Amino acid sequence: MKLWAGRFEKGTAGPVEEFTASIAFDKRLYREDIAGSIAHARALAACGAISSEEGEALVAGLGEVLRDIESGAAGFFASDEDIHTAVERLLAEKVADVAKKLHTGRSRNDQVALDMRLYVRREAERLAGLIDDLREALVDVAEANPGVVMPGYTHMQHAQPVLFAHHLLAYFEMLTRDLGRLGDSARRANVSPLGSGALAGTAYPVDRDAVARELGCSGITQNSLDAVSDRDFVMEMLASAAILMVHLGRLAEEMVLWSSQEFGFIELDDACATGSSMMPQKKNPDVAELVRGKTGRVIGDLVAMLTIMKGLPLSYNRDMQEDKERLFDAVDTVASCLEVTTTMVRTMKVNAAAMRVAAGRGFTTATDVADYLVRKGIPFREAHAAVGRLVLKCIREGRGFEDLTLDEWRGLAPGVSEDVLDVVGVEAAVEARAVPGGTASAQVRAALVEARAALGSRRRRHDSR
């Protein structure tokens, strides 16, 4: 019999009970549910809705329930329906009829809204730690390969040479923005809806601010209708997760390419690759491919959640029960992808020689030659066209810039002299990009110092909590 069964003359049909139950997945909210119930019990006692002795019994009993769940001494059943009724059932085993008073002034609507907010806050912090692990791995590998030059690409065509460390730090920047998005979503989630009741607020004079402080929330929700029907914070968390997965998917794609024989820039560690069931020679980048593939899964979680919330009237609707599986799946997927990507980055072998050879192919210093002509007084558009004609000549003759004679360089345009040879080298092209944010070695070293300092600052703030 359900705890609220007084209105009904018969029990829920078996298939309906199974269809509506959420305990199979929302049981992971037990910590948040118990924390909210403890704060609510204290608030009820403080305002006189229950006696202080009853409040103490409820708090003590909830503490025992928490310990029993975490030790495995207590479990959940399909008949519990959801985590809220499961906790209340377990509480009744500890404090008998006093457990029936816990739900005074509270609805499952504001209860689940709180649970989800606390969960988002907790998981955002956990994912942030995993992002920092990957950021640190990127910095470590970049610092270990300071002078490695590789081709930079646009449209997957050789464009200009860049430092490998500079390329890795591009992902550091993406992940830094991901941290900001996660932090923003967690901050907006971190308000307490308790006291909103089913939709109109509670009739008991509970101190909502005191409850929020006890739960570590920054404040309380300001409108009871919005409080129980708001899932913006879930959508924000999923949006942050989806963008993060797009970044991981881009890095994974590059690792797939770089580890191919056509590129040969890196070799993935054996522990991060698999073999073929038929071809003995194969070393497949399956882990990177799975990260790339799981990006679509998390994007799907976001789209599903947006679709669930689209057009829902105020206030709470049972459709919103579907938020949990979407959020849980995204969090679990992102966490596992961050962990394996960090391992792949830390254990990959960098083939500096292959990168350097590739950086010299495809006329990657053509822009530097055009810039050289500009310094000789030739308008850039004319310089661009002249170098383009030279590139076409080399392609037709099967030659590279390094094969041209000084006389051929002098024929490029008036004023060209021997100093043109100083700008066509790959290393010179790298060092020429000395503006802040550029790929010159001094700028990359400075960026690495800043990245390392940012990591240290975050670690210190985390350790001080």
Stockholm file with secondary structure:
# STOCKHOLM 1.0

chainA/1-465         MKLWAGRFEKGTAGPVEEFTASIAFDKRLYREDIAGSIAHARALAACGAISSEEGEALVAGLGEVLRDIESGAAGFFASDEDIHTAVERLLAEKVADVAKKLHTGRSRNDQVALDMRLYVRREAERLAGLIDDLREALVDVAEANPGVVMPGYTHMQHAQPVLFAHHLLAYFEMLTRDLGRLGDSARRANVSPLGSGALAGTAYPVDRDAVARELGCSGITQNSLDAVSDRDFVMEMLASAAILMVHLGRLAEEMVLWSSQEFGFIELDDACATGSSMMPQKKNPDVAELVRGKTGRVIGDLVAMLTIMKGLPLSYNRDMQEDKERLFDAVDTVASCLEVTTTMVRTMKVNAAAMRVAAGRGFTTATDVADYLVRKGIPFREAHAAVGRLVLKCIREGRGFEDLTLDEWRGLAPGVSEDVLDVVGVEAAVEARAVPGGTASAQVRAALVEARAALGSRRRRHDSR
#=GR chainA/1-465 SS CCTTGGGCSSCCCHHHHHHHCCHHHHGGGHHHHHHHHHHHHHHHHHTTSSCHHHHHHHHHHHHHHHHHHHHTSSCCCGGGCSHHHHHHHHHHHHHGGGGGGTTTTCCHHHHHHHHHHHHHHHHHHHHHHHHHHHHHHHHHHHHHSTTCEEEEEETTEEEEEEEHHHHHHHHHHHHHHHHHHHHHHHHHHCEECTTCTTTTCCSSCCCHHHHHHHTTCSEECSCHHHHHHCCHHHHHHHHHHHHHHHHHHHHHHHHHHHTSTTTCSEECCGGGCBCCSSCTTCCBCHHHHHHHHHHHHHHHHHHHHHHHHTTCCSSCCGGGGGHHHHHHHHHHHHHHHHHHHHHHHHHCEECHHHHHHHHTSSCTTHHHHHHHHHHTTCCHHHHHHHHHHHHHHHHHHTCCGGGCCHHHHHTTSTTCCGGGGGTSSHHHHHHHCCSTTSSSHHHHHHHHHHHHHHHHHHHHHHHTC
#=GC SS_cons         CCTTGGGCSSCCCHHHHHHHCCHHHHGGGHHHHHHHHHHHHHHHHHTTSSCHHHHHHHHHHHHHHHHHHHHTSSCCCGGGCSHHHHHHHHHHHHHGGGGGGTTTTCCHHHHHHHHHHHHHHHHHHHHHHHHHHHHHHHHHHHHHSTTCEEEEEETTEEEEEEEHHHHHHHHHHHHHHHHHHHHHHHHHHCEECTTCTTTTCCSSCCCHHHHHHHTTCSEECSCHHHHHHCCHHHHHHHHHHHHHHHHHHHHHHHHHHHTSTTTCSEECCGGGCBCCSSCTTCCBCHHHHHHHHHHHHHHHHHHHHHHHHTTCCSSCCGGGGGHHHHHHHHHHHHHHHHHHHHHHHHHCEECHHHHHHHHTSSCTTHHHHHHHHHHTTCCHHHHHHHHHHHHHHHHHHTCCGGGCCHHHHHTTSTTCCGGGGGTSSHHHHHHHCCSTTSSSHHHHHHHHHHHHHHHHHHHHHHHTC
//
